[in-house]
Amino acid sequence: MIALERARDAAPGHGSVREALGRAYYGAGRPAAAGAEFAKAIEIDPSNDYAHFGLALCLARGGERTRALGHLRLAIAMRPGNPAYRRALSRVEHQAPGPTSGPGAADPDPPDDRA
């Protein structure tokens, strides 16, 4: 993760580095930090479907179901054939509103599941 943080600091405008760091943070159980990196990746490249997916997982995990659904729907619109995005949408649609509890409670698919 340190190498990715250094890469981000050296090239803050590269969305691919932000996305990779978001994945690393998410995998390390740091969804807030991951969400910030995915959001920055979207700011750099709004058509980054995977960043929308990753941000949606982070939002869902934090109980922000409505915002998560919006980002999942955008990801699906950009890449309709991705089954991970559709599975995540289904799970978040059925998620109870409010903060989730426990690790993995709203983790439909880890953010490294790019199909």
C-alpha positions in Angstrom: 0.0 0.0 0.0 2.9 2.3 0.7 4.0 2.1 -2.9 0.6 3.1 -4.1 0.4 6.0 -1.7 3.7 7.2 -3.0 2.5 6.8 -6.6 -0.6 8.8 -5.7 1.4 11.5 -4.2 3.8 11.7 -7.2 1.0 11.6 -9.7 -2.3 12.8 -8.0 -4.1 13.2 -11.3 -3.9 9.5 -12.4 -7.2 7.9 -11.8 -5.8 4.4 -12.3 -3.5 4.9 -9.3 -6.4 6.3 -7.2 -8.5 3.2 -8.2 -5.8 0.8 -7.3 -5.2 2.5 -3.9 -9.0 2.4 -3.3 -8.9 -1.3 -3.9 -6.0 -1.8 -1.6 -7.7 0.3 1.2 -10.9 -1.6 0.8 -9.1 -4.9 1.0 -7.4 -3.7 4.1 -10.7 -3.0 5.8 -10.5 0.8 5.4 -13.7 1.6 3.5 -13.7 5.4 4.3 -10.2 5.8 2.8 -11.1 3.6 -0.1 -14.2 5.6 -0.7 -12.2 8.8 -0.8 -9.8 7.3 -3.4 -12.7 6.0 -5.6 -14.4 9.4 -5.4 -11.2 11.1 -6.5 -10.9 8.6 -9.4 -14.4 9.5 -10.5 -13.6 13.2 -10.3 -10.6 12.5 -12.6 -12.5 10.2 -14.9 -16.3 10.2 -14.5 -16.6 7.3 -16.9 -14.6 5.0 -14.6 -17.3 2.3 -14.1 -15.1 0.4 -11.6 -14.6 3.5 -9.4 -18.4 3.9 -9.3 -18.7 0.3 -8.2 -16.0 0.6 -5.6 -17.4 3.8 -4.2 -20.9 2.2 -4.1 -19.5 -0.7 -2.0 -18.0 1.8 0.4 -21.1 3.8 0.7 -23.3 0.7 1.2 -20.9 -0.4 3.9 -21.4 2.9 5.7 -25.1 2.8 5.4 -25.5 5.3 2.6 -27.8 3.0 0.6 -29.4 5.6 -1.6 -26.0 7.0 -2.8 -24.6 3.5 -3.2 -27.5 2.5 -5.5 -26.9 5.6 -7.7 -23.3 4.7 -8.2 -24.1 1.0 -8.8 -26.7 2.0 -11.4 -24.2 4.2 -13.2 -21.6 1.4 -13.2 -24.1 -1.0 -14.7 -25.1 1.6 -17.3 -21.5 2.0 -18.3 -20.7 -1.8 -18.3 -24.0 -3.6 -18.5 -22.5 -7.1 -18.9 -20.7 -7.1 -15.6 -22.3 -9.7 -13.3 -20.5 -8.4 -10.2 -22.2 -5.0 -10.6 -25.6 -6.6 -11.0 -25.1 -8.9 -7.9 -24.0 -5.8 -5.9 -27.1 -3.9 -7.0 -29.4 -6.7 -6.0 -27.8 -7.0 -2.6 -27.8 -3.3 -1.9 -31.4 -3.0 -3.0 -32.3 -5.6 -0.4 -30.0 -4.1 2.3 -31.8 -2.5 5.3 -31.4 1.3 5.4 -28.9 2.6 7.9 -25.4 1.7 9.0 -24.3 -1.9 8.5 -22.8 -4.0 11.2 -19.9 -6.3 11.1 -17.3 -6.8 8.4 -18.6 -7.8 5.1 -22.2 -7.0 5.9 -22.7 -5.0 2.8 -19.9 -6.4 0.7 -21.6 -7.8 -2.3 -18.3 -8.5 -4.1 -14.9 -7.3 -3.2 -13.7 -4.4 -5.3 -11.2 -6.7 -7.1 -14.0 -8.6 -8.9 -13.8 -6.9 -12.3 -15.6 -9.0 -14.9 
